[in-house]
């Protein structure tokens, strides 16, 4: 139905907050002087009103955001000239909040760095909206006590899992009244848009000090991985030699359960091992998820991550999540401790595993969108807990 209306408009302005290593943009509705425009005798439908509101929101969300338009990185300097000291780097497709403009330079803030970037190296204005869809990460934060994730965008569709309040979900697509989200690599579903708050996150700048620390950390991780690989090679060689010299013909190719029980008994009561496993796992936070992978630096899937973390700490567990769930000792989720494994299922079949950290948190290789991350242990419904360290 078409109607005549008087529309008072307001400007929807994007506010920017800093969380971790990302720029976060959200839309806020704030009246602005000079924007109180009255459109008399303006014909429009209800859908037109929705479109106008959505357009203003999405456009204003990125109003003060600039995205690095470079092949590698652009320097952030203390003053607006090319001879000034370099404070940090804004890498390709990373974003900064624009604070001011002066003589062909933007004063920006990104991460822990505030300084100047030549204007020619930043994409701004209307172009940012489309670019943000490619380089930004859309996040949905649950704003209700327990949110149902459905197989299809329909209230009659089956529920795949339940997600607790404040859990952050990776957005794949936004529909009318629904948001398609990734829970894990093998659980993708739909949630009601009414019960999530949406925002866009971007990669941020890195200070010179942060870059140095990162490079040192990466080198330490590379050395640790190399040492772990050498230990594994030596261990496999020893087992092979022992097996070939065994006159009884005994084979070491035992089941996952037997191997796990042996490992558990070797580390009985070792609380420091639990701490070592959790601390070691967090060193790879943010690294990529790769299906079938076992590399903690270049990419692992959920069970490849847990297996590699345990292996590098001297504990042998099976390769896939179902075998890991079948091994070790089953424990009550209420009695879980740091270093235990917690499992999740779909349609009654185990399909995901995480390392329990303590205080209700788990670390796991979640999905290609999120990589290795930390979440609440009940970010989806856990179905089993297993202990490999008694």
C-alpha positions in Angstrom: 0.0 0.0 0.0 1.3 3.4 -0.9 0.9 6.4 1.4 1.8 10.0 1.9 4.1 10.7 4.7 6.4 13.3 6.3 9.8 11.7 7.0 12.2 13.1 9.5 15.6 11.6 8.8 18.6 11.3 11.1 22.2 10.3 10.4 23.2 6.8 11.3 26.8 7.1 12.3 29.4 4.3 12.6 31.1 4.2 15.9 34.5 2.5 16.2 35.8 0.5 19.2 39.1 -1.4 19.5 39.0 -5.0 20.5 42.2 -7.1 20.3 43.8 -6.8 16.9 40.7 -5.7 15.0 38.8 -2.6 14.2 35.1 -3.0 15.1 32.4 -0.9 13.4 28.8 -0.7 14.6 25.9 1.5 13.5 24.4 4.0 16.0 21.4 6.2 15.4 22.3 9.8 16.4 20.5 13.0 15.3 22.8 15.5 13.6 22.3 19.2 13.3 21.3 20.1 9.7 20.0 16.6 9.0 16.6 17.1 10.4 15.1 17.2 6.9 11.3 17.1 6.4 10.2 15.5 3.1 6.7 16.9 2.5 4.2 15.0 0.3 6.7 12.2 -0.3 5.1 9.0 -1.7 6.6 5.7 -0.6 5.9 2.2 0.5 6.8 0.5 3.8 9.6 -1.3 1.9 11.0 2.0 0.9 11.3 3.1 4.5 13.2 -0.1 5.3 15.5 0.4 2.4 16.3 3.9 3.4 17.1 2.9 6.9 19.3 0.0 5.8 21.1 2.1 3.3 22.0 4.8 5.8 23.1 2.3 8.3 25.4 0.4 6.0 26.8 3.5 4.5 27.5 5.3 7.8 29.0 2.2 9.4 32.2 2.8 7.4 32.1 6.6 7.2 35.4 7.1 9.0 37.2 3.9 7.9 40.1 3.7 5.5 41.4 0.4 4.1 45.0 0.1 2.9 45.2 0.0 -0.9 48.7 -1.4 -1.2 50.4 -4.6 -2.4 52.1 -5.3 0.9 52.0 -2.5 3.5 52.1 1.2 4.0 54.1 3.0 6.8 52.4 4.9 9.5 54.6 7.9 10.5 54.8 10.2 13.4 54.3 13.4 11.3 52.7 14.0 7.9 55.9 13.8 5.8 58.0 11.0 4.3 61.0 11.8 6.4 59.2 11.3 9.7 59.8 8.3 12.0 57.9 5.1 11.2 55.6 4.1 14.0 54.0 1.0 12.5 52.7 -0.7 9.4 49.2 -1.0 7.9 49.1 -4.1 5.8 47.1 -4.7 2.6 43.3 -4.9 3.3 43.8 -3.8 6.9 41.8 -0.8 8.2 42.3 2.4 10.2 40.0 5.0 11.7 40.5 8.3 10.0 40.8 11.1 12.6 41.7 14.1 10.3 43.0 15.1 6.9 45.9 17.4 6.2 47.8 18.3 3.1 47.3 14.9 1.3 47.8 12.9 4.5 45.3 11.2 6.8 45.8 11.1 10.6 44.7 7.6 11.5 44.3 5.3 14.5 44.6 1.6 14.1 45.4 -0.9 16.8 48.0 0.6 19.2 49.3 3.0 16.5 48.3 6.6 15.9 50.0 8.5 13.1 49.9 9.6 9.5 49.4 7.8 6.2 49.6 9.4 2.7 46.0 9.7 1.5 46.7 7.9 -1.8 47.3 4.7 0.0 43.9 4.5 1.7 40.6 3.5 0.1 37.8 5.7 1.6 34.3 6.9 1.1 31.7 4.9 -0.9 34.3 2.4 -2.1 34.8 1.2 1.4 31.3 -0.3 1.7 31.9 -2.8 -1.1 35.5 -3.5 -0.2 34.5 -4.2 3.4 32.4 -7.1 2.2 35.6 -8.7 0.8 38.2 -7.9 3.5 36.1 -7.3 6.6 34.9 -10.1 8.9 31.2 -10.0 9.8 30.5 -11.1 13.4 27.2 -11.9 15.0 27.1 -11.8 18.8 24.3 -13.7 20.6 22.1 -11.4 22.7 19.7 -13.9 24.2 20.2 -16.5 26.8 20.2 -19.5 24.4 19.9 -19.2 20.7 18.7 -22.0 18.4 20.8 -22.6 15.3 18.5 -24.1 12.6 19.3 -26.1 9.4 17.2 -23.7 7.3 16.0 -20.1 7.7 12.6 -21.2 9.0 11.1 -21.5 12.4 9.9 -25.0 11.6 13.4 -26.1 10.6 15.3 -28.6 12.8 17.6 -27.3 15.4 21.3 -28.1 14.8 22.6 -26.9 18.1 22.1 -24.3 20.9 24.5 -21.3 21.4 24.8 -19.4 24.7 24.6 -15.6 25.2 27.6 -13.5 24.1 29.0 -16.2 21.9 30.5 -14.8 18.7 29.6 -16.4 15.4 31.1 -15.9 12.0 28.6 -14.6 9.5 28.4 -16.1 6.0 25.3 -14.3 4.7 22.6 -11.9 5.8 19.0 -12.6 4.8 15.7 -11.0 5.6 15.2 -11.7 9.3 17.9 -14.4 9.3 21.7 -14.7 9.5 23.6 -17.7 8.1 26.5 -18.5 10.4 29.4 -20.8 10.9 29.5 -22.7 14.2 32.3 -25.0 13.2 33.7 -26.3 9.9 31.0 -28.9 9.8 28.1 -27.0 11.4 26.6 -24.2 9.4 23.1 -23.0 10.0 20.7 -20.0 10.5 19.9 -17.8 13.5 17.2 -15.2 13.9 18.6 -11.8 13.2 16.5 -10.5 16.1 18.7 -12.3 18.6 22.2 -11.3 17.4 24.1 -8.0 17.2 26.1 -7.6 14.0 29.4 -5.8 13.5 32.3 -5.8 11.1 35.9 -6.4 12.1 39.0 -5.6 10.2 42.7 -6.4 10.6 44.6 -3.6 12.2 48.0 -1.9 12.0 51.0 -3.4 13.8 53.5 -1.2 15.6 57.2 -1.7 15.0 57.5 -3.2 18.5 54.6 -5.6 17.9 56.1 -6.6 14.5 59.5 -7.5 16.2 57.7 -9.5 18.9 55.6 -11.3 16.3 58.7 -12.3 14.2 60.5 -13.6 17.3 57.4 -15.6 18.4 57.1 -17.1 14.9 60.7 -18.1 14.9 60.3 -19.7 18.3 57.2 -21.6 17.1 59.1 -22.8 14.0 62.0 -24.1 16.1 59.6 -25.8 18.5 57.8 -27.5 15.6 61.1 -28.6 14.1 62.2 -30.1 17.4 58.9 -31.9 17.8 59.1 -33.3 14.3 62.7 -34.5 15.1 61.5 -36.2 18.3 58.6 -37.8 16.5 61.0 -39.1 13.8 63.3 -40.5 16.4 60.5 -42.1 18.3 59.0 -43.8 15.2 62.5 -45.0 14.2 63.0 -46.5 17.7 59.6 -48.2 17.5 60.3 -49.6 14.1 63.6 -51.0 15.2 62.1 -52.6 18.3 59.3 -54.1 16.3 61.6 -55.7 13.6 63.9 -57.2 16.3 61.0 -58.7 18.3 61.4 -62.5 17.8 57.9 -63.2 18.9 56.5 -61.2 15.9 54.6 -58.8 18.2 53.3 -55.8 16.3 53.2 -52.3 17.8 50.2 -51.4 15.6 47.8 -51.5 18.6 44.4 -49.9 18.8 43.9 -46.3 19.6 42.5 -47.3 23.1 45.6 -49.3 24.0 48.0 -46.6 22.9 46.0 -44.0 24.8 45.9 -46.0 28.0 49.7 -46.4 27.9 50.2 -42.7 27.5 47.8 -41.9 30.3 49.6 -44.1 32.8 52.9 -42.6 31.9 51.7 -39.2 32.9 49.4 -40.1 35.8 48.9 -37.2 38.2 51.0 -34.8 36.2 49.2 -31.5 36.6 52.1 -29.6 35.2 51.6 -31.5 31.9 48.1 -30.2 31.8 49.3 -26.6 32.1 51.9 -27.2 29.5 49.4 -28.6 27.0 47.1 -25.6 27.4 49.9 -23.0 27.3 51.4 -24.7 24.3 48.1 -24.8 22.5 47.5 -21.0 23.0 50.8 -20.3 21.1 49.0 -21.1 17.9 45.9 -19.0 18.5 44.8 -17.4 15.3 46.6 -19.9 13.0 44.7 -21.3 10.1 42.2 -24.2 9.9 43.0 -26.6 7.1 40.8 -29.8 6.7 43.0 -32.9 7.0 46.0 -30.8 8.3 48.1 -31.4 11.3 50.5 -28.5 11.2 50.1 -26.1 14.1 51.6 -23.2 12.1 50.4 -23.9 8.5 47.0 -25.3 9.2 45.3 -28.1 11.1 41.7 -29.4 11.5 40.2 -30.0 14.9 41.6 -33.4 15.6 44.9 -32.6 13.8 45.3 -29.7 16.2 44.6 -31.8 19.4 46.8 -34.6 18.2 49.7 -32.4 17.4 49.5 -30.4 20.6 49.4 -33.6 22.6 52.2 -35.2 20.5 54.5 -32.2 21.0 54.0 -32.7 24.8 54.8 -36.4 24.6 51.3 -37.8 24.7 50.1 -40.1 21.8 46.4 -39.9 20.9 44.5 -41.1 17.7 44.2 -39.0 14.6 40.4 -38.4 14.1 37.9 -37.0 16.5 35.8 -40.2 16.7 38.8 -42.3 17.6 40.0 -39.7 20.1 36.5 -39.8 21.7 36.7 -43.6 21.9 40.2 -43.6 23.5 41.3 -42.5 26.9 38.9 -42.5 29.9 35.4 -41.1 29.6 34.7 -38.6 32.3 31.7 -36.4 33.3 31.7 -33.0 31.7 31.1 -31.7 35.3 34.5 -33.1 36.3 36.5 -31.9 33.3 40.0 -30.4 33.9 42.4 -28.4 31.9 44.1 -30.6 29.3 41.1 -32.9 28.9 39.3 -33.2 25.5 35.7 -32.3 25.0 33.6 -33.5 22.0 30.7 -32.3 20.0 28.4 -34.1 17.6 25.9 -33.7 14.7 23.1 -36.2 14.2 24.5 -38.4 16.9 28.0 -38.7 15.4 31.1 -37.1 16.9 32.5 -34.5 14.5 34.5 -32.0 16.5 37.0 -31.9 19.4 38.5 -29.2 21.5 41.0 -28.9 24.4 39.5 -27.7 27.7 41.5 -24.8 29.1 39.7 -24.3 32.4 37.3 -21.6 33.5 34.7 -22.7 31.0 36.9 -22.1 27.9 38.2 -24.4 25.1 40.7 -23.9 22.4 40.2 -25.6 19.0 40.7 -25.4 15.3 37.2 -24.3 14.5 36.7 -23.4 10.9 38.3 -21.8 7.8 36.8 -18.5 8.8 38.0 -18.4 12.4 41.0 -20.7 12.5 42.3 -21.7 15.9 40.3 -19.8 18.5 39.1 -19.8 22.1 35.4 -20.1 22.9 33.1 -21.0 25.8 33.1 -24.8 26.2 29.3 -24.8 25.5 29.4 -22.6 22.4 27.6 -25.7 21.0 26.3 -28.6 23.1 29.1 -30.9 24.3 28.3 -34.6 24.2 31.4 -36.2 25.7 34.6 -35.5 27.7 37.7 -37.8 27.6 40.8 -37.8 29.7 44.2 -38.9 28.4 46.2 -37.6 31.5 45.0 -39.2 34.7 
